[in-house]
Amino acid sequence: GADPEAAVASIRDRLGANPVPVQLPIGRESDFSGVIDLIEMKALLWVDDDAREPVVEGIPDELLEVALAARLQLLEALSEFDDGLAERYLNDDEIANEEIVAAVRACTIRSQLVPVLFGSALRNSGIEPVLDAVTRYLPSPLDVPAVRGEDPHTGKTLERRASLDEPFSALAFKMVADPHSGQLAYFRVYSGEIKPGATVVNVGTGKRQRLSRVLRMHADKREELNEPIVSGDIVAAVGMRDVKTGDTLADPSCPIVLEAITFPDPVVTI
């Protein structure tokens, strides 16, 4: 029952976003077999349910006219926010694929539009292009402003840039009871760097804790880290007993309290 057009319309109507497809699906429902990349103007086909790498082909003749029209809609949407691109589009100048990618990224970071891709997670079709789009279009830590927090002693506002030169700061965003390693504290590093084995302070409790083992998680696989953990990393620490979701971990000599995660009150409590 999947309806690509209705899905895009619901993103606009329900979320108030500006969705702009950068792909077109080939086939619908059980006949879905691939997508058309509107930037590269190629067809990506998944020939079986276990295929991860698509077969790259030219756009089928019966879909070429639809794909060209969709590409024009993509360029028109980008032209609303990029004067240089708009001038070249109106003059029918050649626009390189790299320029389109750069324009989509810039508009996405400014929240002016949302690139839309299609796929079927059940059949593992279209998943890798989505992951590629994450790295291609979404902001890296260097593209967003410095994170703000408070000095726990004075209440003064502090900033931490995504730089190795800043003091270490991180936010614990998820706690997991792992059958092999005990409690895992997932945290995202906002600034600085630190080596496994170093000591950090849980700013909320004032207790110091040692990062004895740090893991990089790959779904159900894990990789133990020995190299420094740097700003932008998302990792998990083993044995952080007194840490809970929303706690800030920081350099003991330069503590900062980052904004905690706020949870809504439950409707029913048992």
N, C-alpha and C positions, 0 to 999 in steps of 0.2 A: 503493500500500500504506500510505499514511499513516493512522494511527489516533489521533485526538485524545485519547481517554481513555487509551490506552496511553502516549502521550507524556507526559501529565500524571502518570500513575502512575510512569513511569520517572524523572521529575524527583524525585519523592518517594523512591523506593526506591534509586536509584543515587547521587543527590546529597545525600540527607538533608535536603532543603529542604521548605518548606511551600508548594507551589504552589497558587495560588487564581486560577482563570480570571476575567478581567473581560470576556471575550467568549465567544461560542459560534460555531462554524463553521456556515455554511449549506451543506449538501451535503458530500460526501466525494470524495476522489481527483479524478477527471476532472470530477465534478459540482460541485466546490467553486466557489461563486459569490460568497461574501461572508461577513460575520460579523454577529452581533447584539451590539451594545454593551450590556452588562448594567447600565451606570451610566445612560446616556442612554435606554436601552430603545428603540433604533432599529436598523433594519437598514441595513448598509452594503454595497452591491452593486457589484461591478466587472463592467461589461457586456461588456468585451472585454479582450484580453491587454495592450493598450497603455494602458488607462485608468489614470490616476494618482489622479484625484479620484473617490471613490465616489459612486454615486447613493444618496441617503439617503431611505429609505422607512420606513413603519410595519412592525412585525414581522408576518410572514405568520401568518395565523390558525392554521395547523397547527403552528406552532412557538411560539405564545404561551405555552402552558402549560409547556413545557419551559424557556422563557426565564424565566418568573416563578419557577420552582423553582430555577433556577441563580442568580437574583438573591438569593433568600432564603439560599442557601448562601454567597454572597459576604458578605451582611450578618452571618450567623452567624459566619463566619470572622473578620470584623473585630471583632465583639462580644467575642471571646475576649481581645482586647488593648486594647479601648477601653470603659471602664466606662460613660461617658456615652452612647455609641452603643448599648451593650447595654441600658441602661435604657429608652431610647426605642424600641428594637426590640421589647423584651418588652411595652411598653405600646402597641404598634401605632401609635406616633406617626409622623407624616410625617417622612421623612429626606431632606433636600435633596441633590441630586446633588453640590453643592460639598462637603458634609460627607463624602460617601463618598469623593470624590477626596482630600480632606485626610486621611482615615483611612487610605486605601491608601498614600498617600505616607509618613505617619508610621510605619506598620508596616513598609514597605519599607526605610526608612532605618535602622530598628532591627533589620533582618534577621529580623523575625518572620514574614514571609510574602513570597512572590515572585509578583507579578502575572503572569498568563500570557495572551498574545495569540496569535491564529492568523492564518496567511496563507500565501501561495505566492510566494516570491521569484522563481521561474521565470516566473510570469505577472504579476509586479509587483502582486499583490493583497494588500492588508493591510500594505504596507510603511510608508506614511505614518502610520497609527495607531500602529505600533510606535515610530517616531521621536517622535511626539507623547507617547507614554507615557514615553519616556526623559526628556524635559524635564519631564513632569508628575510622575513618581514617583521618579526616581533622585536621589540627593543632589547638590546643587551644591557647589562648594568651600566655601561658607559653612556647610554642614550637617555637615561632618566636622571632627574635631579638627585642631589645628595639626600640620603635618608635623614630624617630629623628625630631627635629624642631629647631626653631631659637629663641634666646632671642630677644624680640621686641625692646629692648633698645640698645643692643650692636651688634646684628646680629650674635652673637656667637652661634655655634651649640650646642644644648642641647639634652639629651636623657631622655626618660621616660620609665622605665620598667613596665611591668604589675604586679605591686606590690601595696599593700595597704600602704606601707611605703613611696611611692613616692607622690609628690604633685598631686592634682587632675588635670587631663587634659582630654578633650573630643573633638570630632569633630562632628559638626552638618552636617549630610549628606542628609537630606531630610526634606522638609517643606510641610505640608499638611493643607489645609483649612477644618477643621472638623465642621460639622453642629451643633454638640452638645457642643464642647469645644472651638471653635474658632481655632486659628492657633496652630498647633502642630509642635514642632521642634524635630525631631528624632535625637538622638545623640548616639555615641558609646564611651564608657569610655575607655581610653587607660591606665590610671594610677590613683592610689589613690582611695579615697572614699569620698563621700559627702552625707549629709543628706538632704532630702526634706525640703525646707524652708531656706536653706543656700543661700548665695550670691556668684555668680561667676562673672568673668569678660569676656566680649566678647573682646578678645584680638585685633581683627581687628579694632573695633571702640573705644575701651577703656572704654565702658560703662559697668557699673555693673548691673546685673540683678538677681532677686531672683527666685530660683526654687520653686515657690509656690506649684505647683502640678506636680507630676511626675507619669507617667503611664507606665505599662508594657503592650504592645499590644499583643493580641492573635487574629489575623485576625480582625474580626469585633467586638471582645470583648475587654474589657480593665480592668486592675486591678490597682487601685490606690496604690502607694507604700508609706509606712511609714518608712520602714527600710532603712539603708544606701545603696546608689548606689555605686557599687564597680567596679574595673577594669575588663573589659570583658563584662560588661552589655551593652545591647542595649535597650534604653528606649525612651520615648517621654515626653517632657515638654510642659505644657500648658501656653499660654500667653507670649511667648518670642517674643516680638514685633520687636525688632531691629536685630534679628538673621536671617541670610540667609544661604543657602547651602554653605558649605565649611568653615564656621566660626569656630574658636577654642574657646572653653569655658575652663577656667582655674581658678585655685586658684588665687585670686587677689594678694597674696603676692609672688607667684612664676609663673608669666605668661610665656607662651611658644606659639609660632605660629607653628601649625602643617601644613603639606603640604595640601594645599587646593585642591578641586576637579576641574580639568580643563575640560571645556566643549568645544567641537569643534565649530567652526563658522558655522552658518547655511548656507545652499546652497542658500536659498531664504528667504528674509526678507519682511514681509508684515506689 
